[in-house]
């Protein structure tokens, strides 16, 4: 709206500044934020919006109330473009201007310098209409050929031809010479398009004559209608190839064989061994051992894994975790397809301390690890 009709542009600026001022006022619980009082007068839109019936006139109050109904001002004010300090200053100047300002007409700016703001606005907004126009042209092309009883080959040719004159804007240029208006719409657009296509058909008639006349052209069209669609042919060929493949003997490689149901440590109530490292060995106040070391020592004792006093002092935390992994491997190798100790990546805690580490720390550490 900032780059559209100047009357509406100024009022949307006034609406934003009004609600920005209201946001810093503290109201009682039973007092509501006052809505902005739009001016009740008729405004005529610029000539760009004219149609075959002439210029368009709107009631400023009704149109602005319709535009802003259901809009949360706080969301608008938090928009990155609006929040920018330089942009917000320009919005305030447009709101306070004595005469409405057309952002794309410097003659209406008066003493305001909006050149940089105009550039920033164009970079933020004006890319969208270009993409929208391309999409609209494509939809129009498809609308002209979405008919039943047309083969794929013929449909493809018609899309190419119709999208050609729509995209190259030959039709629009021709229509602009016939009707004195900048915007075609409604029944007039459809009527002019049919007239244009009648003129375009002259070239089609010449092509038919070059093919050998209407009779040869009709035979060619009948052949196209009778020929199977390419997609049907490919589907039938693919089905036959699939049937033949099913009948062949096929040796399933080990990698494709069903070995086990993988249950993640978090889902299965198991502890991920890769978390039992010095990095996570936080010492709590008053404790002589970190939380990981304490849990590992308790787990060794619960599993009855015997270590001498010398081993307890000299083995690293990693080596002690490997002892727990080796014990778990012996427990699981009969029920799970495990070939070596390194296949074990998680364990079921036996000790109270390891269960506490699982319940209190594992989710937090896994989440941090995934970032």
Secondary structure, 3 states (H helix, E strand, C coil): CCCCCHHHHHHHHHHHHHHHHHHCCCCCCCCCCCCCCCCCCEEECCHHHCECCECCEEEHHHHHHHHHCCCCHHHHHCCHHHHCHHHHHHHHHHHHCCCCCCCCCHHHCCCCCCHHHHHHHHHHHCHHHHHHHHHHHHHHHHHCCCCCCCCHHHHHHHHHHHHHHHHCCHHHHHHHHHCCCCCCCHHHHHHHHHHHHHHHHHHHHHHHHHHCCHHHHHHHHHHHHHCCCHHHHHHHHHHHHHHHHHHCCCCCCHHHCCCCCCCCHHHHCCEEHHHCCHHHCCECCCCCCEHHHHHHHHHHHHCCCCCCHHHHHHCCHHHHHHHHHHHHHHHHCCCCCCCCHHHCCEECCCCHHHHHHHHHHHHHHHHHHHC
